[in-house]
Amino acid sequence: MNYLIIGGTGTVGKDVVSGLLEQNKTVRVLTRSQEHAEKLPKSATAILGDLEDPNTYDDIFAGTDKLFLLNPVSMSELHQGLAALNEAQRVGVEHVVYLSVQDAETIPNAPHFAAKMTIESALKQSDLTYTILRPNNFYQNDHWFRGAIESQGLYPQPIGNVGLSRVDTRDVAKAAVNALTQSGHENKTYTLAGPDVLTGPDCARIYGDALDRDVSYGGNDLDTWEAQSRSMLPAWMAYDFRIMYAGFQESGLIATTAQQKETRQILGEEPRSFRSFVKSIARTWAHRPART
Ligand SMILES: NC(=O)c1ccc[n+]([C@@H]2O[C@H](COP(=O)([O-])OP(=O)(O)OC[C@H]3O[C@@H](n4cnc5c(N)ncnc54)[C@H](OP(=O)(O)O)[C@@H]3O)[C@@H](O)[C@H]2O)c1
């Protein structure tokens, strides 16, 4: 059985790769970068290619039995996702595990949510066997905010005051490995949510407790957030995320009891808590100076 991992050099995908290798699976990983290829575990095979370049599709998809598909947020996300599904059908992939987002339909005007809704819909209408994973906001996003948390005592992700059921990417990866390797997940959709409902002020307080310092929430002003983010992110991405955060501020993204049950079903255990994640990264930060 040959596994192709698209997104396997990123935050979620690297743990999907290692989880499959622990089970001695034959794993191929798509990357656009020779440097990323060289950093892959020795027992994985790198495939150099690019979903934006159809000239590379034959090499990417040949011989694939099972596909993990993660498309990064990009202006071509929809194009990349649909192309991957078309190619999966062409080569006769047995099972596609697609990484989407929780309740994508609730913020349909955010381009990366809309792309995922359309890719999910194409997957469901295809002849492919699928599992769709719909994670909430990742705990690991907070690595981006280390500077603000440590040096300014600010938690800057503008997730609002309603709350999100944020989730650990290691649980997302574990769910993907289970979907790819266990039977019983065919043609099912699973929300992946953590156990807690977290507001912006909750996240700030939990960092404050773990770091033993004052941390306050940066607030809900999306004009300022977008203007500041444009110095770090492409303007189109800051625009897309702003729409998502406006949706979070208005309605939150809270998993229902049924959605929490889906998470436990695919994981086979309880998801990790935000407090335990923060405690462990606070320890890591204490031992590793921030890059300047
Ligand atoms: N962050 C959140 O809170 C959250 C929550 C729910 C859902 N999501 C979704 O999760 C996904 C992001 O996951 P992540 O954080 O693990 O991603 P990531 O760390 O940014 O990694 C992106 C991966 O995509 C690959 N890639 C980029 N462009 C590509 C292309 N043109 N062709 C082929 N591969 C390409 C990269 O490979 P190379 O660079 O090696 O080529 C890398 O492996 C997005 O779809 C996002 O919407 C995120």
The ligand as an SDF file (V2000), in Angstrom:
LIG
                    3D

 48 52  0  0  0  0  0  0  0  0999 V2000
   -3.9690   27.1270   11.4150 N   0  0  0  0  0  0  0  0  0  0  0  0
   -5.1850   26.7680   11.8420 C   0  0  0  0  0  0  0  0  0  0  0  0
   -5.6440   27.1400   12.9260 O   0  0  0  0  0  0  0  0  0  0  0  0
   -6.0260   25.8540   10.9800 C   0  0  0  0  0  0  0  0  0  0  0  0
   -7.2370   25.3620   11.4550 C   0  0  0  0  0  0  0  0  0  0  0  0
   -8.0090   24.5270   10.6380 C   0  0  0  0  0  0  0  0  0  0  0  0
   -7.5580   24.2210    9.3460 C   0  0  0  0  0  0  0  0  0  0  0  0
   -6.3580   24.7120    8.9350 N   0  0  0  0  0  0  0  0  0  0  0  0
   -5.8880   24.3830    7.5810 C   0  0  0  0  0  0  0  0  0  0  0  0
   -4.6750   23.6500    7.6780 O   0  0  0  0  0  0  0  0  0  0  0  0
   -3.9210   23.8840    6.4910 C   0  0  0  0  0  0  0  0  0  0  0  0
   -2.5180   24.3250    6.8900 C   0  0  0  0  0  0  0  0  0  0  0  0
   -1.8880   23.2260    7.5370 O   0  0  0  0  0  0  0  0  0  0  0  0
   -0.3890   23.3780    8.0910 P   0  0  0  0  0  0  0  0  0  0  0  0
   -0.3730   24.5080    9.0790 O   0  0  0  0  0  0  0  0  0  0  0  0
    0.0810   22.0430    8.5160 O   0  0  0  0  0  0  0  0  0  0  0  0
    0.3610   23.8630    6.7790 O   0  0  0  0  0  0  0  0  0  0  0  0
    1.8500   24.4080    6.6480 P   0  0  0  0  0  0  0  0  0  0  0  0
    2.6460   24.0980    7.8710 O   0  0  0  0  0  0  0  0  0  0  0  0
    1.7610   25.8220    6.1680 O   0  0  0  0  0  0  0  0  0  0  0  0
    2.4350   23.5030    5.4670 O   0  0  0  0  0  0  0  0  0  0  0  0
    2.0130   23.6920    4.1450 C   0  0  0  0  0  0  0  0  0  0  0  0
    2.3560   22.4350    3.3420 C   0  0  0  0  0  0  0  0  0  0  0  0
    1.8260   22.5820    2.0220 O   0  0  0  0  0  0  0  0  0  0  0  0
    2.8450   22.3000    1.0810 C   0  0  0  0  0  0  0  0  0  0  0  0
    2.6120   23.1090   -0.1270 N   0  0  0  0  0  0  0  0  0  0  0  0
    2.5460   24.4610   -0.1870 C   0  0  0  0  0  0  0  0  0  0  0  0
    2.2970   24.8520   -1.4610 N   0  0  0  0  0  0  0  0  0  0  0  0
    2.2210   23.7110   -2.2120 C   0  0  0  0  0  0  0  0  0  0  0  0
    2.0150   23.4570   -3.5980 C   0  0  0  0  0  0  0  0  0  0  0  0
    1.8280   24.4560   -4.4750 N   0  0  0  0  0  0  0  0  0  0  0  0
    2.0350   22.1690   -4.0220 N   0  0  0  0  0  0  0  0  0  0  0  0
    2.2330   21.1620   -3.1470 C   0  0  0  0  0  0  0  0  0  0  0  0
    2.4210   21.3200   -1.8110 N   0  0  0  0  0  0  0  0  0  0  0  0
    2.4330   22.5980   -1.3580 C   0  0  0  0  0  0  0  0  0  0  0  0
    4.1400   22.6760    1.7800 C   0  0  0  0  0  0  0  0  0  0  0  0
    5.1920   21.9200    1.1770 O   0  0  0  0  0  0  0  0  0  0  0  0
    6.6140   22.5340    0.6980 P   0  0  0  0  0  0  0  0  0  0  0  0
    6.7360   23.9220    1.2500 O   0  0  0  0  0  0  0  0  0  0  0  0
    7.6230   21.5650    1.2780 O   0  0  0  0  0  0  0  0  0  0  0  0
    6.5250   22.4760   -0.7830 O   0  0  0  0  0  0  0  0  0  0  0  0
    3.8470   22.1820    3.1990 C   0  0  0  0  0  0  0  0  0  0  0  0
    4.0700   20.7870    3.2880 O   0  0  0  0  0  0  0  0  0  0  0  0
   -4.6630   24.9650    5.6830 C   0  0  0  0  0  0  0  0  0  0  0  0
   -5.4910   24.3600    4.7330 O   0  0  0  0  0  0  0  0  0  0  0  0
   -5.4980   25.6190    6.7720 C   0  0  0  0  0  0  0  0  0  0  0  0
   -6.6280   26.3120    6.2850 O   0  0  0  0  0  0  0  0  0  0  0  0
   -5.5840   25.5150    9.7060 C   0  0  0  0  0  0  0  0  0  0  0  0
  1  2  1  0
  2  3  2  0
  2  4  1  0
  4  5  1  0
  4 48  2  0
  5  6  2  0
  6  7  1  0
  7  8  2  0
  8  9  1  0
  8 48  1  0
  9 10  1  0
  9 46  1  0
 10 11  1  0
 11 12  1  0
 11 44  1  0
 12 13  1  0
 13 14  1  0
 14 15  2  0
 14 16  1  0
 14 17  1  0
 17 18  1  0
 18 19  2  0
 18 20  1  0
 18 21  1  0
 21 22  1  0
 22 23  1  0
 23 24  1  0
 23 42  1  0
 24 25  1  0
 25 26  1  0
 25 36  1  0
 26 27  1  0
 26 35  1  0
 27 28  2  0
 28 29  1  0
 29 30  1  0
 29 35  2  0
 30 31  1  0
 30 32  2  0
 32 33  1  0
 33 34  2  0
 34 35  1  0
 36 37  1  0
 36 42  1  0
 37 38  1  0
 38 39  2  0
 38 40  1  0
 38 41  1  0
 42 43  1  0
 44 45  1  0
 44 46  1  0
 46 47  1  0
M  CHG  2   8   1  16  -1
M  END
$$$$
